[in-house]
Amino acid sequence: MATKDALGAALEEICKVIPNGTLIFFPSYKLMDKLCNRWKATGQWTRLNSQKT
């Protein structure tokens, strides 16, 4: 879980400095689903979306 949270935190920092949106690629849909579910559970999803809307 710490790795998923650290990746989410790193993406938050990246999104703060990159203007006009970001595009993130994942090696599989399974990993993308796992990460998105974790980020939604911890609130990182909301923070990521608020920076890019």
PDB file of N, H, CA, C and O in Angstrom:
ATOM      1  N   MET A   1       0.815  -1.195   0.000  1.00  0.00           N
ATOM      2  CA  MET A   1       0.000   0.000   0.000  1.00  0.00           C
ATOM      3  C   MET A   1       0.860   1.260   0.000  1.00  0.00           C
ATOM      4  O   MET A   1       0.479   2.275  -0.583  1.00  0.00           O
ATOM      5  N   ALA A   2       2.004   1.196   0.645  1.00  0.00           N
ATOM      6  H   ALA A   2       2.313   0.371   1.119  1.00  0.00           H
ATOM      7  CA  ALA A   2       2.855   2.384   0.710  1.00  0.00           C
ATOM      8  C   ALA A   2       3.336   2.801  -0.679  1.00  0.00           C
ATOM      9  O   ALA A   2       3.449   3.992  -0.968  1.00  0.00           O
ATOM     10  N   THR A   3       3.616   1.826  -1.529  1.00  0.00           N
ATOM     11  H   THR A   3       3.525   0.859  -1.294  1.00  0.00           H
ATOM     12  CA  THR A   3       4.069   2.136  -2.882  1.00  0.00           C
ATOM     13  C   THR A   3       2.969   2.815  -3.683  1.00  0.00           C
ATOM     14  O   THR A   3       3.228   3.769  -4.418  1.00  0.00           O
ATOM     15  N   LYS A   4       1.737   2.323  -3.543  1.00  0.00           N
ATOM     16  H   LYS A   4       1.526   1.549  -2.947  1.00  0.00           H
ATOM     17  CA  LYS A   4       0.601   2.929  -4.251  1.00  0.00           C
ATOM     18  C   LYS A   4       0.385   4.361  -3.780  1.00  0.00           C
ATOM     19  O   LYS A   4       0.125   5.259  -4.582  1.00  0.00           O
ATOM     20  N   ASP A   5       0.496   4.563  -2.471  1.00  0.00           N
ATOM     21  H   ASP A   5       0.708   3.834  -1.820  1.00  0.00           H
ATOM     22  CA  ASP A   5       0.315   5.906  -1.923  1.00  0.00           C
ATOM     23  C   ASP A   5       1.442   6.839  -2.361  1.00  0.00           C
ATOM     24  O   ASP A   5       1.206   8.009  -2.661  1.00  0.00           O
ATOM     25  N   ALA A   6       2.665   6.314  -2.397  1.00  0.00           N
ATOM     26  H   ALA A   6       2.857   5.364  -2.153  1.00  0.00           H
ATOM     27  CA  ALA A   6       3.807   7.130  -2.819  1.00  0.00           C
ATOM     28  C   ALA A   6       3.685   7.513  -4.294  1.00  0.00           C
ATOM     29  O   ALA A   6       4.017   8.636  -4.673  1.00  0.00           O
ATOM     30  N   LEU A   7       3.213   6.594  -5.116  1.00  0.00           N
ATOM     31  H   LEU A   7       2.943   5.682  -4.807  1.00  0.00           H
ATOM     32  CA  LEU A   7       3.012   6.906  -6.529  1.00  0.00           C
ATOM     33  C   LEU A   7       1.944   7.979  -6.686  1.00  0.00           C
ATOM     34  O   LEU A   7       2.095   8.897  -7.492  1.00  0.00           O
ATOM     35  N   GLY A   8       0.866   7.866  -5.917  1.00  0.00           N
ATOM     36  H   GLY A   8       0.743   7.120  -5.262  1.00  0.00           H
ATOM     37  CA  GLY A   8      -0.181   8.884  -5.957  1.00  0.00           C
ATOM     38  C   GLY A   8       0.339  10.245  -5.526  1.00  0.00           C
ATOM     39  O   GLY A   8       0.008  11.264  -6.132  1.00  0.00           O
ATOM     40  N   ALA A   9       1.152  10.260  -4.480  1.00  0.00           N
ATOM     41  H   ALA A   9       1.421   9.432  -3.988  1.00  0.00           H
ATOM     42  CA  ALA A   9       1.725  11.521  -3.998  1.00  0.00           C
ATOM     43  C   ALA A   9       2.669  12.120  -5.043  1.00  0.00           C
ATOM     44  O   ALA A   9       2.682  13.334  -5.245  1.00  0.00           O
ATOM     45  N   ALA A  10       3.453  11.274  -5.702  1.00  0.00           N
ATOM     46  H   ALA A  10       3.442  10.287  -5.538  1.00  0.00           H
ATOM     47  CA  ALA A  10       4.352  11.763  -6.753  1.00  0.00           C
ATOM     48  C   ALA A  10       3.554  12.360  -7.908  1.00  0.00           C
ATOM     49  O   ALA A  10       3.930  13.399  -8.451  1.00  0.00           O
ATOM     50  N   LEU A  11       2.464  11.713  -8.282  1.00  0.00           N
ATOM     51  H   LEU A  11       2.159  10.869  -7.841  1.00  0.00           H
ATOM     52  CA  LEU A  11       1.625  12.246  -9.355  1.00  0.00           C
ATOM     53  C   LEU A  11       0.988  13.570  -8.958  1.00  0.00           C
ATOM     54  O   LEU A  11       0.837  14.465  -9.789  1.00  0.00           O
ATOM     55  N   GLU A  12       0.614  13.695  -7.686  1.00  0.00           N
ATOM     56  H   GLU A  12       0.737  12.968  -7.011  1.00  0.00           H
ATOM     57  CA  GLU A  12       0.072  14.975  -7.212  1.00  0.00           C
ATOM     58  C   GLU A  12       1.091  16.089  -7.411  1.00  0.00           C
ATOM     59  O   GLU A  12       0.744  17.172  -7.885  1.00  0.00           O
ATOM     60  N   GLU A  13       2.339  15.832  -7.056  1.00  0.00           N
ATOM     61  H   GLU A  13       2.621  14.952  -6.671  1.00  0.00           H
ATOM     62  CA  GLU A  13       3.388  16.845  -7.198  1.00  0.00           C
ATOM     63  C   GLU A  13       3.641  17.171  -8.668  1.00  0.00           C
ATOM     64  O   GLU A  13       3.829  18.333  -9.026  1.00  0.00           O
ATOM     65  N   ILE A  14       3.645  16.160  -9.504  1.00  0.00           N
ATOM     66  H   ILE A  14       3.492  15.216  -9.214  1.00  0.00           H
ATOM     67  CA  ILE A  14       3.847  16.381 -10.940  1.00  0.00           C
ATOM     68  C   ILE A  14       2.708  17.217 -11.512  1.00  0.00           C
ATOM     69  O   ILE A  14       2.937  18.141 -12.293  1.00  0.00           O
ATOM     70  N   CYS A  15       1.487  16.890 -11.121  1.00  0.00           N
ATOM     71  H   CYS A  15       1.301  16.140 -10.487  1.00  0.00           H
ATOM     72  CA  CYS A  15       0.317  17.611 -11.642  1.00  0.00           C
ATOM     73  C   CYS A  15       0.301  19.074 -11.217  1.00  0.00           C
ATOM     74  O   CYS A  15      -0.304  19.909 -11.889  1.00  0.00           O
ATOM     75  N   LYS A  16       0.954  19.386 -10.114  1.00  0.00           N
ATOM     76  H   LYS A  16       1.445  18.707  -9.568  1.00  0.00           H
ATOM     77  CA  LYS A  16       1.002  20.773  -9.651  1.00  0.00           C
ATOM     78  C   LYS A  16       1.823  21.656 -10.586  1.00  0.00           C
ATOM     79  O   LYS A  16       1.552  22.851 -10.706  1.00  0.00           O
ATOM     80  N   VAL A  17       2.814  21.083 -11.244  1.00  0.00           N
ATOM     81  H   VAL A  17       3.034  20.113 -11.147  1.00  0.00           H
ATOM     82  CA  VAL A  17       3.728  21.902 -12.044  1.00  0.00           C
ATOM     83  C   VAL A  17       3.529  21.765 -13.552  1.00  0.00           C
ATOM     84  O   VAL A  17       4.064  22.571 -14.313  1.00  0.00           O
ATOM     85  N   ILE A  18       2.776  20.770 -13.996  1.00  0.00           N
ATOM     86  H   ILE A  18       2.341  20.116 -13.378  1.00  0.00           H
ATOM     87  CA  ILE A  18       2.540  20.591 -15.428  1.00  0.00           C
ATOM     88  C   ILE A  18       1.213  21.250 -15.795  1.00  0.00           C
ATOM     89  O   ILE A  18       0.165  20.856 -15.284  1.00  0.00           O
ATOM     90  N   PRO A  19       1.250  22.245 -16.673  1.00  0.00           N
ATOM     91  CA  PRO A  19       0.011  22.923 -17.049  1.00  0.00           C
ATOM     92  C   PRO A  19      -0.816  22.105 -18.049  1.00  0.00           C
ATOM     93  O   PRO A  19      -0.287  21.263 -18.775  1.00  0.00           O
ATOM     94  N   ASN A  20      -2.113  22.373 -18.067  1.00  0.00           N
ATOM     95  H   ASN A  20      -2.543  23.058 -17.478  1.00  0.00           H
ATOM     96  CA  ASN A  20      -3.023  21.860 -19.098  1.00  0.00           C
ATOM     97  C   ASN A  20      -3.210  20.352 -19.119  1.00  0.00           C
ATOM     98  O   ASN A  20      -3.436  19.783 -20.188  1.00  0.00           O
ATOM     99  N   GLY A  21      -3.125  19.702 -18.000  1.00  0.00           N
ATOM    100  H   GLY A  21      -2.941  20.163 -17.133  1.00  0.00           H
ATOM    101  CA  GLY A  21      -3.447  18.278 -17.943  1.00  0.00           C
ATOM    102  C   GLY A  21      -2.245  17.360 -18.052  1.00  0.00           C
ATOM    103  O   GLY A  21      -1.138  17.776 -18.392  1.00  0.00           O
ATOM    104  N   THR A  22      -2.498  16.114 -17.756  1.00  0.00           N
ATOM    105  H   THR A  22      -3.398  15.775 -17.480  1.00  0.00           H
ATOM    106  CA  THR A  22      -1.470  15.086 -17.836  1.00  0.00           C
ATOM    107  C   THR A  22      -2.083  13.820 -18.420  1.00  0.00           C
ATOM    108  O   THR A  22      -3.300  13.634 -18.384  1.00  0.00           O
ATOM    109  N   LEU A  23      -1.247  12.972 -18.948  1.00  0.00           N
ATOM    110  H   LEU A  23      -0.260  13.123 -18.978  1.00  0.00           H
ATOM    111  CA  LEU A  23      -1.665  11.676 -19.464  1.00  0.00           C
ATOM    112  C   LEU A  23      -0.768  10.636 -18.819  1.00  0.00           C
ATOM    113  O   LEU A  23       0.457  10.707 -18.925  1.00  0.00           O
ATOM    114  N   ILE A  24      -1.376   9.679 -18.156  1.00  0.00           N
ATOM    115  H   ILE A  24      -2.371   9.621 -18.070  1.00  0.00           H
ATOM    116  CA  ILE A  24      -0.623   8.661 -17.427  1.00  0.00           C
ATOM    117  C   ILE A  24      -0.892   7.309 -18.070  1.00  0.00           C
ATOM    118  O   ILE A  24      -2.046   6.935 -18.281  1.00  0.00           O
ATOM    119  N   PHE A  25       0.165   6.581 -18.380  1.00  0.00           N
ATOM    120  H   PHE A  25       1.103   6.885 -18.209  1.00  0.00           H
ATOM    121  CA  PHE A  25       0.051   5.246 -18.956  1.00  0.00           C
ATOM    122  C   PHE A  25       0.356   4.202 -17.890  1.00  0.00           C
ATOM    123  O   PHE A  25       1.266   4.377 -17.079  1.00  0.00           O
ATOM    124  N   PHE A  26      -0.400   3.127 -17.896  1.00  0.00           N
ATOM    125  H   PHE A  26      -1.139   2.984 -18.554  1.00  0.00           H
ATOM    126  CA  PHE A  26      -0.203   2.018 -16.974  1.00  0.00           C
ATOM    127  C   PHE A  26       0.119   0.765 -17.785  1.00  0.00           C
ATOM    128  O   PHE A  26      -0.339   0.637 -18.920  1.00  0.00           O
ATOM    129  N   PRO A  27       0.893  -0.153 -17.228  1.00  0.00           N
ATOM    130  CA  PRO A  27       1.236  -1.362 -17.975  1.00  0.00           C
ATOM    131  C   PRO A  27       0.061  -2.326 -18.156  1.00  0.00           C
ATOM    132  O   PRO A  27       0.110  -3.208 -19.013  1.00  0.00           O
ATOM    133  N   SER A  28      -0.997  -2.160 -17.350  1.00  0.00           N
ATOM    134  H   SER A  28      -1.037  -1.443 -16.654  1.00  0.00           H
ATOM    135  CA  SER A  28      -2.172  -3.025 -17.496  1.00  0.00           C
ATOM    136  C   SER A  28      -3.397  -2.337 -16.903  1.00  0.00           C
ATOM    137  O   SER A  28      -3.289  -1.454 -16.052  1.00  0.00           O
ATOM    138  N   TYR A  29      -4.560  -2.766 -17.377  1.00  0.00           N
ATOM    139  H   TYR A  29      -4.648  -3.483 -18.068  1.00  0.00           H
ATOM    140  CA  TYR A  29      -5.808  -2.243 -16.817  1.00  0.00           C
ATOM    141  C   TYR A  29      -5.975  -2.694 -15.368  1.00  0.00           C
ATOM    142  O   TYR A  29      -6.539  -1.970 -14.548  1.00  0.00           O
ATOM    143  N   LYS A  30      -5.487  -3.881 -15.062  1.00  0.00           N
ATOM    144  H   LYS A  30      -5.029  -4.469 -15.729  1.00  0.00           H
ATOM    145  CA  LYS A  30      -5.598  -4.411 -13.700  1.00  0.00           C
ATOM    146  C   LYS A  30      -4.868  -3.500 -12.711  1.00  0.00           C
ATOM    147  O   LYS A  30      -5.408  -3.165 -11.657  1.00  0.00           O
ATOM    148  N   LEU A  31      -3.653  -3.105 -13.048  1.00  0.00           N
ATOM    149  H   LEU A  31      -3.214  -3.378 -13.904  1.00  0.00           H
ATOM    150  CA  LEU A  31      -2.897  -2.205 -12.175  1.00  0.00           C
ATOM    151  C   LEU A  31      -3.581  -0.848 -12.087  1.00  0.00           C
ATOM    152  O   LEU A  31      -3.674  -0.269 -11.005  1.00  0.00           O
ATOM    153  N   MET A  32      -4.059  -0.339 -13.212  1.00  0.00           N
ATOM    154  H   MET A  32      -3.983  -0.809 -14.092  1.00  0.00           H
ATOM    155  CA  MET A  32      -4.749   0.945 -13.208  1.00  0.00           C
ATOM    156  C   MET A  32      -5.960   0.898 -12.277  1.00  0.00           C
ATOM    157  O   MET A  32      -6.179   1.826 -11.498  1.00  0.00           O
ATOM    158  N   ASP A  33      -6.741  -0.170 -12.354  1.00  0.00           N
ATOM    159  H   ASP A  33      -6.563  -0.923 -12.988  1.00  0.00           H
ATOM    160  CA  ASP A  33      -7.908  -0.309 -11.483  1.00  0.00           C
ATOM    161  C   ASP A  33      -7.510  -0.366 -10.014  1.00  0.00           C
ATOM    162  O   ASP A  33      -8.151   0.261  -9.171  1.00  0.00           O
ATOM    163  N   LYS A  34      -6.456  -1.115  -9.705  1.00  0.00           N
ATOM    164  H   LYS A  34      -5.935  -1.625 -10.390  1.00  0.00           H
ATOM    165  CA  LYS A  34      -5.996  -1.221  -8.313  1.00  0.00           C
ATOM    166  C   LYS A  34      -5.558   0.140  -7.777  1.00  0.00           C
ATOM    167  O   LYS A  34      -5.910   0.519  -6.660  1.00  0.00           O
ATOM    168  N   LEU A  35      -4.789   0.868  -8.582  1.00  0.00           N
ATOM    169  H   LEU A  35      -4.503   0.561  -9.489  1.00  0.00           H
ATOM    170  CA  LEU A  35      -4.311   2.177  -8.147  1.00  0.00           C
ATOM    171  C   LEU A  35      -5.463   3.167  -7.995  1.00  0.00           C
ATOM    172  O   LEU A  35      -5.532   3.893  -7.003  1.00  0.00           O
ATOM    173  N   CYS A  36      -6.353   3.198  -8.960  1.00  0.00           N
ATOM    174  H   CYS A  36      -6.296   2.608  -9.765  1.00  0.00           H
ATOM    175  CA  CYS A  36      -7.486   4.127  -8.887  1.00  0.00           C
ATOM    176  C   CYS A  36      -8.359   3.832  -7.675  1.00  0.00           C
ATOM    177  O   CYS A  36      -8.804   4.755  -6.994  1.00  0.00           O
ATOM    178  N   ASN A  37      -8.606   2.560  -7.401  1.00  0.00           N
ATOM    179  H   ASN A  37      -8.244   1.810  -7.955  1.00  0.00           H
ATOM    180  CA  ASN A  37      -9.412   2.196  -6.234  1.00  0.00           C
ATOM    181  C   ASN A  37      -8.729   2.611  -4.936  1.00  0.00           C
ATOM    182  O   ASN A  37      -9.387   3.101  -4.019  1.00  0.00           O
ATOM    183  N   ARG A  38      -7.415   2.421  -4.853  1.00  0.00           N
ATOM    184  H   ARG A  38      -6.880   2.023  -5.598  1.00  0.00           H
ATOM    185  CA  ARG A  38      -6.677   2.825  -3.655  1.00  0.00           C
ATOM    186  C   ARG A  38      -6.713   4.345  -3.493  1.00  0.00           C
ATOM    187  O   ARG A  38      -6.945   4.856  -2.397  1.00  0.00           O
ATOM    188  N   TRP A  39      -6.483   5.057  -4.590  1.00  0.00           N
ATOM    189  H   TRP A  39      -6.294   4.642  -5.480  1.00  0.00           H
ATOM    190  CA  TRP A  39      -6.474   6.519  -4.519  1.00  0.00           C
ATOM    191  C   TRP A  39      -7.848   7.068  -4.175  1.00  0.00           C
ATOM    192  O   TRP A  39      -7.948   8.080  -3.481  1.00  0.00           O
ATOM    193  N   LYS A  40      -8.898   6.430  -4.640  1.00  0.00           N
ATOM    194  H   LYS A  40      -8.816   5.608  -5.203  1.00  0.00           H
ATOM    195  CA  LYS A  40     -10.255   6.857  -4.276  1.00  0.00           C
ATOM    196  C   LYS A  40     -10.502   6.623  -2.796  1.00  0.00           C
ATOM    197  O   LYS A  40     -11.136   7.446  -2.134  1.00  0.00           O
ATOM    198  N   ALA A  41     -10.005   5.502  -2.267  1.00  0.00           N
ATOM    199  H   ALA A  41      -9.491   4.834  -2.804  1.00  0.00           H
ATOM    200  CA  ALA A  41     -10.198   5.172  -0.851  1.00  0.00           C
ATOM    201  C   ALA A  41      -9.438   6.121   0.068  1.00  0.00           C
ATOM    202  O   ALA A  41      -9.881   6.387   1.185  1.00  0.00           O
ATOM    203  N   THR A  42      -8.300   6.635  -0.390  1.00  0.00           N
ATOM    204  H   THR A  42      -7.940   6.420  -1.297  1.00  0.00           H
ATOM    205  CA  THR A  42      -7.473   7.497   0.457  1.00  0.00           C
ATOM    206  C   THR A  42      -7.695   8.988   0.224  1.00  0.00           C
ATOM    207  O   THR A  42      -7.175   9.816   0.971  1.00  0.00           O
ATOM    208  N   GLY A  43      -8.466   9.335  -0.809  1.00  0.00           N
ATOM    209  H   GLY A  43      -8.889   8.662  -1.416  1.00  0.00           H
ATOM    210  CA  GLY A  43      -8.705  10.746  -1.101  1.00  0.00           C
ATOM    211  C   GLY A  43      -7.742  11.342  -2.110  1.00  0.00           C
ATOM    212  O   GLY A  43      -7.911  12.490  -2.521  1.00  0.00           O
ATOM    213  N   GLN A  44      -6.731  10.580  -2.517  1.00  0.00           N
ATOM    214  H   GLN A  44      -6.593   9.648  -2.183  1.00  0.00           H
ATOM    215  CA  GLN A  44      -5.782  11.106  -3.503  1.00  0.00           C
ATOM    216  C   GLN A  44      -6.457  11.343  -4.844  1.00  0.00           C
ATOM    217  O   GLN A  44      -6.086  12.265  -5.571  1.00  0.00           O
ATOM    218  N   TRP A  45      -7.425  10.535  -5.173  1.00  0.00           N
ATOM    219  H   TRP A  45      -7.726   9.786  -4.583  1.00  0.00           H
ATOM    220  CA  TRP A  45      -8.148  10.687  -6.444  1.00  0.00           C
ATOM    221  C   TRP A  45      -8.793  12.066  -6.528  1.00  0.00           C
ATOM    222  O   TRP A  45      -8.704  12.738  -7.555  1.00  0.00           O
ATOM    223  N   THR A  46      -9.434  12.480  -5.454  1.00  0.00           N
ATOM    224  H   THR A  46      -9.506  11.934  -4.619  1.00  0.00           H
ATOM    225  CA  THR A  46     -10.088  13.787  -5.409  1.00  0.00           C
ATOM    226  C   THR A  46      -9.065  14.907  -5.553  1.00  0.00           C
ATOM    227  O   THR A  46      -9.302  15.878  -6.272  1.00  0.00           O
ATOM    228  N   ARG A  47      -7.930  14.776  -4.873  1.00  0.00           N
ATOM    229  H   ARG A  47      -7.737  13.987  -4.289  1.00  0.00           H
ATOM    230  CA  ARG A  47      -6.891  15.803  -4.966  1.00  0.00           C
ATOM    231  C   ARG A  47      -6.304  15.871  -6.377  1.00  0.00           C
ATOM    232  O   ARG A  47      -6.054  16.961  -6.892  1.00  0.00           O
ATOM    233  N   LEU A  48      -6.086  14.719  -7.000  1.00  0.00           N
ATOM    234  H   LEU A  48      -6.290  13.834  -6.582  1.00  0.00           H
ATOM    235  CA  LEU A  48      -5.570  14.710  -8.372  1.00  0.00           C
ATOM    236  C   LEU A  48      -6.557  15.373  -9.323  1.00  0.00           C
ATOM    237  O   LEU A  48      -6.165  16.187 -10.158  1.00  0.00           O
ATOM    238  N   ASN A  49      -7.816  15.033  -9.201  1.00  0.00           N
ATOM    239  H   ASN A  49      -8.134  14.372  -8.522  1.00  0.00           H
ATOM    240  CA  ASN A  49      -8.830  15.613 -10.084  1.00  0.00           C
ATOM    241  C   ASN A  49      -9.008  17.105  -9.850  1.00  0.00           C
ATOM    242  O   ASN A  49      -9.256  17.851 -10.797  1.00  0.00           O
ATOM    243  N   SER A  50      -8.887  17.548  -8.619  1.00  0.00           N
ATOM    244  H   SER A  50      -8.686  16.942  -7.850  1.00  0.00           H
ATOM    245  CA  SER A  50      -9.079  18.974  -8.339  1.00  0.00           C
ATOM    246  C   SER A  50      -7.954  19.818  -8.934  1.00  0.00           C
ATOM    247  O   SER A  50      -8.161  20.992  -9.240  1.00  0.00           O
ATOM    248  N   GLN A  51      -6.786  19.244  -9.098  1.00  0.00           N
ATOM    249  H   GLN A  51      -6.618  18.290  -8.849  1.00  0.00           H
ATOM    250  CA  GLN A  51      -5.667  19.981  -9.689  1.00  0.00           C
ATOM    251  C   GLN A  51      -5.787  20.093 -11.196  1.00  0.00           C
ATOM    252  O   GLN A  51      -5.176  20.980 -11.793  1.00  0.00           O
ATOM    253  N   LYS A  52      -6.543  19.236 -11.816  1.00  0.00           N
ATOM    254  H   LYS A  52      -7.039  18.516 -11.331  1.00  0.00           H
ATOM    255  CA  LYS A  52      -6.603  19.205 -13.273  1.00  0.00           C
ATOM    256  C   LYS A  52      -7.958  19.603 -13.833  1.00  0.00           C
ATOM    257  O   LYS A  52      -8.206  19.405 -15.022  1.00  0.00           O
ATOM    258  N   THR A  53      -8.828  20.149 -13.026  1.00  0.00           N
ATOM    259  H   THR A  53      -8.626  20.310 -12.060  1.00  0.00           H
ATOM    260  CA  THR A  53     -10.120  20.595 -13.554  1.00  0.00           C
ATOM    261  C   THR A  53     -10.208  22.100 -13.533  1.00  0.00           C
ATOM    262  O   THR A  53     -11.224  22.665 -13.939  1.00  0.00           O
TER     263      THR A  53
END
